[in-house]
Amino acid sequence: MTATVTTLPHYFPEVFAFRVIISVLLLALLIFSACMLYKKKKVDKLQRNCLIILSSYTVLMLYYTLIGRYSQSYYRYDGDIFGTISALIKDFNMTDFTQLVINLVMMIPVSFLLMLILRCRYKTVVAFDITVLLIITIELSQFFTRAGTLQLDDILCNVIGAVVGIFVYYLMMIILARKEMKRHE
């Protein structure tokens, strides 16, 4: 009879410091962008509140995806697109399903709030681009700090979530416009 040995992932202090630096830089970029927005144009109450919510959500997201994880002793990469989805179809697993749903839902608030904050001509493109840059930054940071696996499935699910957030924004605008039209009839 052989005993199985379970080892916990190692925790590397220098990697933790790198994760904190990346997180602080991302937050500094967000705060800098908010300050530039405030300087250039008058920020209304909705924009200010959305910036506060987006900043808070970003802190929670960075903690969940980078800072609050143990480091692996090796770099992990999964380039199999639809690998998680096909594995779920073959053999349903609640852990993988939960991870898939989290990846789909995680970027919905980011793109939705960016749509509410931005007041520029091509705000859909800008909001989508900012969200995709954030997604790629988080995934690459997870890879280089060994906080997780760089998975193309995660990127794809996050991008779909970003598109859903933009869609929800436009759906909300249509509903509000219809209510406004009915009110004036």
C-alpha positions in Angstrom: 0.0 0.0 0.0 1.5 3.3 -1.1 0.7 6.6 0.5 -0.2 9.5 -1.7 1.5 12.7 -0.9 -0.4 16.0 -1.5 1.8 19.0 -1.6 0.5 22.6 -1.5 1.9 25.0 -4.1 4.9 27.0 -3.0 4.5 30.6 -2.1 7.3 32.8 -3.5 7.6 36.2 -1.8 9.3 37.8 -4.9 6.4 36.7 -7.1 3.9 38.1 -4.6 5.7 41.4 -4.7 5.6 41.3 -8.5 1.9 40.6 -8.4 1.3 43.6 -6.1 3.4 45.8 -8.3 1.3 44.8 -11.4 -1.9 45.4 -9.5 -0.8 48.8 -8.2 0.3 49.8 -11.8 -3.1 48.7 -13.2 -4.9 50.7 -10.5 -2.6 53.7 -11.0 -3.5 53.6 -14.7 -7.2 53.5 -13.9 -6.8 56.4 -11.4 -4.7 58.4 -13.9 -7.3 57.8 -16.6 -10.0 59.0 -14.2 -8.1 62.1 -13.4 -7.5 62.9 -17.1 -11.2 62.4 -17.7 -12.0 64.7 -14.8 -9.6 67.4 -16.1 -10.7 67.4 -19.8 -14.5 67.3 -19.3 -16.9 67.9 -16.6 -17.6 64.6 -14.9 -21.2 64.1 -13.9 -22.5 62.2 -10.9 -23.1 59.0 -12.9 -19.6 58.9 -14.3 -18.1 59.6 -10.8 -20.1 56.8 -9.2 -19.3 54.4 -12.0 -15.5 55.2 -11.7 -15.7 54.4 -8.0 -17.6 51.2 -8.6 -15.2 50.2 -11.4 -12.1 51.0 -9.2 -13.5 48.9 -6.4 -14.4 46.0 -8.7 -11.0 46.1 -10.3 -9.4 45.8 -6.8 -11.5 42.8 -6.1 -10.8 41.3 -9.5 -7.1 41.8 -9.2 -7.1 40.2 -5.8 -9.1 37.2 -7.1 -7.0 36.7 -10.2 -3.5 37.6 -9.0 -2.7 38.5 -5.5 -4.9 36.0 -3.6 -3.4 32.9 -5.3 -0.6 30.6 -4.4 2.3 30.4 -6.8 2.9 27.3 -8.8 6.5 26.0 -9.2 6.2 26.1 -13.0 4.7 28.1 -15.8 1.4 26.7 -17.2 -0.1 27.3 -20.6 -3.3 25.8 -22.2 -3.6 26.8 -25.8 -6.6 24.5 -26.5 -9.4 26.7 -27.5 -12.8 25.3 -26.4 -10.9 22.7 -24.4 -12.7 23.4 -21.2 -16.1 23.5 -22.9 -15.5 20.2 -24.8 -14.3 18.6 -21.5 -17.5 19.8 -19.8 -19.6 18.3 -22.6 -17.9 15.0 -22.3 -17.7 14.8 -18.5 -19.6 17.4 -16.6 -17.6 18.8 -13.6 -19.1 21.4 -11.3 -15.6 23.0 -10.6 -14.9 23.5 -14.3 -18.4 24.7 -14.9 -18.1 27.3 -12.1 -14.8 28.5 -13.5 -16.3 28.8 -17.0 -19.2 30.9 -15.6 -16.9 33.1 -13.6 -14.8 33.8 -16.7 -17.9 34.6 -18.7 -19.4 36.9 -16.0 -16.2 38.6 -14.8 -15.8 41.2 -17.5 -19.5 42.1 -17.9 -19.4 44.8 -15.3 -16.1 46.2 -16.6 -17.3 46.8 -20.2 -20.7 48.0 -18.9 -19.3 50.5 -16.5 -16.8 51.7 -19.2 -19.7 52.3 -21.5 -21.3 54.4 -18.8 -18.1 56.3 -18.0 -16.8 57.1 -21.5 -18.1 60.2 -23.4 -16.2 59.9 -26.7 -17.2 59.3 -30.3 -16.2 55.6 -30.5 -16.9 54.6 -27.0 -17.9 51.0 -27.9 -14.6 50.4 -29.5 -12.7 52.1 -26.8 -14.5 50.2 -24.0 -14.0 46.9 -25.8 -10.3 47.6 -26.4 -9.7 48.6 -22.8 -11.5 45.5 -21.5 -9.5 43.2 -23.9 -6.2 44.9 -22.8 -7.2 44.3 -19.2 -8.0 40.6 -20.0 -4.7 40.0 -21.7 -2.8 41.8 -19.0 -4.4 39.6 -16.3 -3.8 36.4 -18.2 -0.2 37.2 -19.0 0.4 38.3 -15.3 -1.1 35.0 -14.1 1.3 33.2 -16.4 4.5 35.1 -15.6 3.8 35.2 -11.9 2.7 31.5 -11.9 -0.6 32.5 -10.3 -2.5 30.5 -12.7 -2.6 29.0 -16.2 -2.6 31.1 -19.3 -5.7 29.7 -21.0 -7.1 30.8 -24.3 -10.5 29.5 -23.1 -10.3 32.1 -20.3 -9.5 34.9 -22.7 -12.3 33.8 -25.0 -14.9 33.6 -22.2 -13.8 37.0 -20.8 -14.1 38.6 -24.3 -17.6 37.1 -24.7 -18.4 38.6 -21.3 -17.1 42.0 -22.4 -19.4 41.9 -25.5 -22.3 40.9 -23.3 -21.6 43.9 -21.0 -21.7 46.2 -24.0 -24.9 44.6 -25.3 -26.5 45.0 -21.9 -25.6 48.7 -22.0 -27.3 49.2 -25.4 -30.3 47.2 -24.3 -30.6 49.4 -21.2 -30.3 52.5 -23.4 -33.1 51.2 -25.7 -35.4 50.5 -22.7 -34.7 53.9 -21.2 -35.3 55.7 -24.6 -38.7 53.9 -25.0 -39.7 54.9 -21.5 -38.8 58.5 -22.2 -40.8 58.4 -25.5 -43.9 57.0 -23.7 -43.6 59.6 -21.0 -43.7 62.4 -23.6 -46.7 61.0 -25.4 
